Every structure is written in C-alpha cells, then in structure tokens.
Amino acid sequence: MEEKLQTLRDSAAMRWTALLLLALAMFCSYIFMDILSPIKDLMQSTRGWDSTAFGTMQGAETFLNVFVFFLIFAGIILDKMGVRFTAVLSGTVMLIGGLIKYYAVTDAFMGSGIETWFTNHLNYIPGFQELGVAPFYEGMPASAKVAAIGFMIFGCGVEMAGITVSRGIVKWFKGRETALAMGSEMALARLGVATCMIFSPFFAKLGGNIDVSRSVAFGVVLLCIALMMFIVYFFMDKKLDAQTGEAEEKDDPFKVSDIGKILSSGGFWLVALLCVLYYSAIFPFQKYAVNMLQCNLTLTEADPNTFWGGSSVTIIQYLIMLAVAVCSFTSNFSKNKTAKVGLMIAAVVALVIYCWMGYMRGTAETIFAVFPLLAVAITPILGNYVDHKGKAASMLMIGSLLLIICHLTFAFILPQFKDSAVGGVMVAYITILVLGASFSLVPAALWPSVPKLVDEKIIGSAYALIFWIQNIGLWLFPLLIGKVLDKTNPDIVASIAQVKEETAAAVTNGLMTPEQAASQVQAVAEQAAVQYDYTWPLVMLACLGIAALILGIVLKAVDKKQHLGLEEPNIK
C-alpha cells in the first residue's frame, strides 16, 4: 500500500534535528544570559558594581521588551514574517547586544572618552526616574550603564528567539510529541546554565590574572554559533514549506482584534500570570545564586597549584556533567530495559562524582552548576506524560510547591549549616537539584498548553504576550533583589562607602597613590561581596511561589469548569 510523499516533519529524525538546532541556539543564548552571574563578586571588586548596580544591569535585559513593547512587535513579526526569518533576525540582534556588553567590561573601555561621557550622562531619565523604573541612576558605574544597553539589545533578541523557538516546535511537532519536544528543548538549553557556571569563572580567572571580559568574550563566541544554528534551521524550514505548500508570510493583515481575542481568554491570563510568577522566582535567582552560596557556605577554594585548583579539573568536571546529562536524557528513549537501567545507574554515579569534585574544588559556581541536571533527566519524562496522560495544571501546582520549599530552605536551613562544610554543601546540592526539577515542570506542562487556548494563526502573538508579561517580572526582580540586599545589609554598604571616602581623602592629601587606593577599595569589596545576608530576598522569592501555587489551584478549577483541556493529553 503506497502512502503519500512524506514531508520532513513526518520523519522523526528530521523533526528532532530541527529541534536540536533550535535547542543548541538557545543553549548558547542561555550561557550569555547569565555570563556574569557566577562572577558577581569579581564585578564588585574589579568594576565597582555593588548589588544595586549589578541588579539594575541584569534587569536591563528585559527593559526594552517591557517598556518599549518590543516583544509585542516581535510576536507580530513572527506571525507575519514566519519562523525562519524571525529566528535569523533574533540571532543577529543577540550578537549585536553581546558585542556592546563585551566592550563595556573590557580594559579598553576603562578610562576612555566613552566611559567619561556615560559617567556624566544618563543619570536622570525623565518620566522613568519618577516612576522608579529607570534603567540607569546617578552613581551607577559607566561600565554597568553600557553593559546594560548591550544587555537590553541582547534581551530583545533572546526573547524574540524564545517565542520563535516555541512557535517552531509547534510547527514541527503539532499533533505529535509537542510537550516532549518542548521539554527536551528546554532541558538541553538549560545545560547552558551549568556551562556558564563552570566556564565563566574559569575564563575570568584563567592564568591567575583576573579579567572579567574574557568570560563575556566566551559568551559572544557562543552567540556567533547560535546565529549559525538559526541559519541552518532557516534552510530546513524553507524546505519543509516547499514540501507542504505552506506560505511563510501570512496573507491576513495583523489586526489589533487578534490581541483582543487573546486577552479576553481567562485561561490565557492564568497561564500568563503563572508564568511570570514562576519564572520571576527562578531566573532572577540564578543571577544571585552563586553569590548566595558564597555567603552561606564555608568553602575553601583549592590551591591553584594543585590538581583541584588547576584548569584541567574544570574540563574533566564538565565532561562528567555532560555524561550525567547524556546518560539521563537518553535513558528516557531507550526501549531496552537493561540499557535503560544501565544508563540511569551511570547517570547517578556520574552525578555523585560530579558533586564530589565540586566539593573538592570548593567553589560556589561548580556547586550551583548541578541546577539543570535533574531537569535534563526528568523533563522528557514529564513531557511524555503530558503528551499521553495530561495533568498539566496539576504539574504546575507541584512545581510551585517545590519552588516554595527550596527558597525557604535556602533562606532558613542552609545558613544553619555554615559551620559544617560537608553538611552545608549536601543541603545545597539537594536543594538545587530539587529546584531544577521543579523548573522542569514549566516547559513540560505550561508551554504546550498555550495552543489549546488560542487560534493557531495568532499563536506567535500569544507567546509574545506571555513572554512580555513574563519579562515584567524578569526586569523587576533582579533589580528588587539587588535593592533588598543593599537595604538589608547596610553595614556592608556603609563599610565600602567609608573606605572609598577615606582612600579618596588620602589620595587628595598625598598620603596614598591612586593605585594604592584602588587596591585597598578592591580588597574591602572582595571581602564584603561574600558577607551578604540573603534571607529577605529569598523570602520574597518564596512568596512568588505561594502566589503561583494559588493561581495553579484556580487554573485547575477553571479548566474543570470551562473544559480548556489543560488536564487532557496532547496526543489523542
């Protein structure tokens, strides 16, 4: 019996290859997104970025998306121009923003005319300043201002890429393994978080000479790779359209009423609010997590002259991390029971070895790098379950509950183990792994639910609106965490300010050279950077989890009443 000619998406190998290209691009972008997160202490000591400056710069990533509504325009571009055009555009925009951020943290920027201009300007932004949402403020280091501008541009590209990838997966997998595909893409992409945590400090401290610009340069190279992945996907997607006869550009003009249709859906609003609450408790936390561990654990960093303190151990540990990810991920797809069990055992053994190596190295960034590993293992399982069994709304409630428990553990239990090096690290590892597992529930359950709530022709705009609402939280909470840290740790802020004042006076009176003054300020800043009390920022994030849990309960009730289909399987 002859069947009609198959398209690329009818081939499992081809559609999963398309997914791999999209996942690799997002993997690279996730690395750059958090490239400075594991070296917050170095940014404070070498560039003078206090917690407020660091948080303001990190929050700038989503500023244009939120306040200039760029994400809404990105959704319109996606719906009208199609997946492949928007993918290449987003990769290009990310790279431009990355290059600007790189320049801001280089030595070439320090002492330049551009630094002088930014020091004297953009200290007051009319309108935004009065509302308390300005991306710059008086006293903000010039390097942080320029880095913020680059991060804003990068943020436009990465969020555009996010909605494009979601739409691309729907295009290639609709009616098939949608949740499994989305969960797998996010699981693989989030390995970028672990990669960033391991290699950003590695490049910053390479050769014993601290240079934070090397970390950002590493991220920029990966953004070039992301753009190449999108270009290869462009040609695959074009061939698919040639086979199916689908038009990449839509004939229907965009209508404002399309957005009205989306916003009139109660289910859409519940999913969108769940998204902003959940992601606001995760992504902003990632930017401070390493510093939080530095402040709450007793870590003895290995001697650089030993194996544990050398550069080779970084590569070895990363390879072991990849072994954990590969074995745990592929075990989900193994049909042979013996092979499946063998892969799971290998993943567990590799994970234990990885954690032991992190403890021996004595660095917070290698401890937090386990964050996505459990997610990589269980996200395909969860996605497959949603595809065949449903229960997406229930999974979101479980994820919210785990989120609350983890942040409260970091806030109140982890500090109790500060005097116990082994105990503190064990609590940290377990909590980080569970937090990563809770995070995996979102891509597997939430994103595949969106096509059930809106028409297919405006799904790009629907994802854009959700991402825009999400970006409000991603802009606000890095800023809030930084401000809360400085407000709840006044002694640290005051001590740094006092040293700056005293050294400035000493330089003026000829008692100290500018180099000696800078060295003394840097020494005090290095010590202060690992003494913050993170209790209240963590409580604030736990409250987001509580709100998300309440919304999850409401969403499940609404789904039952209105028959939205969120608890139903994707494959029928």
ABEGO torsion letter per residue (X at the ends): XBBBBBBAAABAAAAAAAAAAAAAAAAAAAAAAAAAAAAAAAAAAAAGBBAAAAAAAAAAAAAAAAAAGAAAAAAAAAAAAEAAAAAAAAAAAAAAAAAAAAAAABAAABGBAAAAAAAABGABBBGAAAAGABABBBGBBAAAAAAAAAAAAAAAAAAAAAAAAAAAAAAAABGBBAAAAAAAAAAAAAAAAAAAAAAAAAAAABGGBBBAAAAAAAAAAAAAAAAAAAAAAAAAAAAAAAAAGBBABBABBBBAAAAAAAAABAAAAAAAAAAAAAAAAAAAAAAAAAAAAAAABBBBBBBAABAAABAAAAAAAAAAAAAAAAAAAAAAABABAAAAAAAAAAAAAAAAAAAAAAAAAGBAAAAAAAAAAAAAAAAAAAAAAAAAAEGAAAAAAAAAAAAAAAAAAAAAAAAAAAABAAAAAAAAAAAAAAAAAAAAAAAAAAAAAAAAABBAAAAAAAAAAAAAAAAAAAAAAAAAAAAAAAAABAAAAAAAAAAAAAAAAAAAAGABBAAAAAAAAAAAAAAAAAABBAAAAAAAAAAAAAAAAAAAAAAAAAAAAAGAGAABBABX
